[in-house]
Amino acid sequence: MSQFLMPSRRQFLRQSAGLAGLAAASSVLPFDIARAAGLTVGFIYVGPKDDYGYNQAHAEGAAAIKAIDGVTVIEEEQVPETVDVQKTMESMINFDGASLIFPTSFGYFDPHILTMAPKYPDVRFEHCGGLWTPDKPANTGSYFGYIGMGQYLNGIVAGHMTKTKKIGFVAAKPIPQVLLNINSFLLGARAVDPTITCQVIFTGEWSLAVKEAEATNALADQGVDVVTCHVDGPKVVMETGAGRGMFLCGYHANQSPLAPEKYLTGAEWNWSKVYTDMVNTTLAGGTIDNFVRGGLAEGFVKMSPLGPAVTEPARKQFDATMAEIMKGGFAVIKGPLNDNKGNVIATEGQAFGETDVALESMGYLVEGVVGSTS
């Protein structure tokens, strides 16, 4: 089915402020046709859809639902975490007839989705990574996955492969999901060797190629020989790290084509399953749960195939740990454990399983991580 084409939703809205009124009175415009046909689903990305990372993983999920009968998918990429995303959402609703929208970036939730949801009570807004609570609008929801388990598995392989006992992490912002990934990576490595440390460098932005390259080079200069990241597009970190002779653990999507000999494994999203389930629920007349989570066992998360450089001991521990995680209830954060400032995080016998919602407000780096959240 054809859709209402435009060079940019934001540009279109700026140039065509009077068109909305005309649209309401017309029965022949393309967006009215879109409204009449089944379910229209909107996806909004903060960066390009081919970034080998966060946005590409979501776009692959969007591609999976395009094959579902009666579903029209509309997408807008490179939408900043500003009022621009509100304009994009309104465009998708008013001009394309979208009734289910996935604004995928962390910063889209508050205040942008929370501003739009009361204005459009018949539209479902599903946000990736936000922490939905009952005080939020009923037509909003939050979905995410326990991808920290994937970074823990990354860490196990890194722990076997590091020669210097120094692993590294290039991170965007110290939000809870990022901190959990950093901590999980280090704790996975320490399950192999408790003397391993992890140096973290925050770039301050989800996508900033120059700083990502600088951070990766700085880690290499400090003796780090295995690196991973939590930025939107891992391509720069992977290519820069490979160029410095480092081993690589990926994130978001499979980056092995970028450096096949140096790529060890990676924690990947499997948004195809999540989006297919949500769209099928909607088509069946059901309501998506406001708070949706899943991990490796539920198919929300997957691991990149182990690369050719991975040793047999690393493969064995990776496989054994994966099997334990697949049983459910696995805890990476468990006592005795302190943060890297000496504060007690968990006492002996205390554990925070992967489903523990307390992990989604994490504000610390564990002992062994070299870096600061401020």
Buried (B, 14 or more C-beta within 10 A) or exposed (E): EEBBEBEBBBEBBEEBEEBBEEBEEEEEBBBBBBBEEBBBBBBBBBBBBEBBBBBBBBBBBBBBBEEBEEBBBBBBBBBBBEEBBBBBBBBBBBBBBBBBBBBBBBBBBEEBBBBBBEEBEEBBBBBBBBBBEEEBBEBBBBBBBBBBBBBBBBBBBBBBBBEEBBBBBBBBBBBBBBBBBBBBBBBBBBBBEEEBBBBBBBBEEBBBBEBBBBBBBBBBEEEBBBBBBBBBBBBBBBBBBBBBEBBBBBBBBBBBEBBEEBBBBBBBBBBBBBBBBBBEBBBEEEEBEBBBBBBBBBBBBBBBEBBEBBEEEBBEBBEEBBEEBEEBEBBBBBBEBBBBEEEEBBEEEBBBBBBEEEBBEBEBBBBBBBBEBE
